Amino acid sequence: MPMTTEAYARTHLTTTGTKKPLRCSWCGNDPLYQAYHDFQWGRPEASSQRLFAKLCLDGQQAGLSWITILRKQAGYEAAFHHFDPVRVASMNDADVEVLMHNTDIVRNRLKIRSIITNARAFLQLEETQGPFNQFLWRYVDGRPLQNHWHAMADVPAKTELSDRLAKDLKKLGFSFVGSTIVYAFMQATGLVNDHLVDCIARDDCVAEGLDFKLE
């Protein structure tokens, strides 16, 4: 979703007088990273399949940076059937061996297997507890938590809530879901809005949060 004119207008002046939009500093100057920050990160996600995909992708960044996975996202989508949980859950050891030679993804056997494991856990969860999206959004009572951080140093790497969700996901059979990864997932999918208060993307995320509802 494009940002509002007002959001783009909220800028600061550099010493040369050139206007530059204020963003959360973690996205740096990389155009791909900035686009991800501006149009995806922090937007409330309702789709169970897209939530599953993001949880898996966030797990892939363990020990790496998110930009590494972001640059390989298309490769992951092609390798894992666009994160269709049913198709991913049916993948086997032969598929893993093929993927170990796929340069479009991170060739880590444990991480590859984790996506298959997570697909099977996803299907089991939906069979026993209902839709994955409802399971996740219950942790924030169905509405994004709106934080008000003024500096990146204020933003936590994990919280008591991410600790609890991570623990519950592990009990349900998910892997690569430590609390730090889970909090990154919560930030990215809009369960929490951690855009800084002067960030150009914040207001749109707040507005989407107010309008958000699961079908």
HELIX and SHEET records of a PDB file:
HELIX    1   1 THR A    5  ALA A    9  1                                   5    
HELIX    2   2 SER A   25  CYS A   27  5                                   3    
HELIX    3   3 PRO A   31  PHE A   39  1                                   9    
HELIX    4   4 SER A   48  GLN A   60  1                                  13    
HELIX    5   5 TRP A   66  ARG A   71  1                                   6    
HELIX    6   6 GLN A   73  ALA A   79  1                                   7    
HELIX    7   7 HIS A   81  PHE A   83  5                                   3    
HELIX    8   8 PRO A   85  ALA A   89  1                                   5    
HELIX    9   9 ASP A   93  LEU A   99  1                                   7    
HELIX   10  10 ARG A  109  GLN A  129  1                                  21    
HELIX   11  11 PHE A  132  TRP A  137  1                                   6    
HELIX   12  12 ARG A  138  VAL A  140  5                                   3    
HELIX   13  13 MET A  152  ASP A  154  5                                   3    
HELIX   14  14 GLU A  160  LYS A  171  1                                  12    
HELIX   15  15 SER A  179  ALA A  188  1                                  10    
HELIX   16  16 ARG A  202  ASP A  211  1                                  10    
SHEET    1   A 2 THR A  11  LEU A  13  0                                        
SHEET    2   A 2 LYS A  19  PRO A  21 -1                                        
SHEET    1   B 2 LEU A 145  GLN A 146  0                                        
SHEET    2   B 2 VAL A 192  ASN A 193  1                                        
END                                                                             
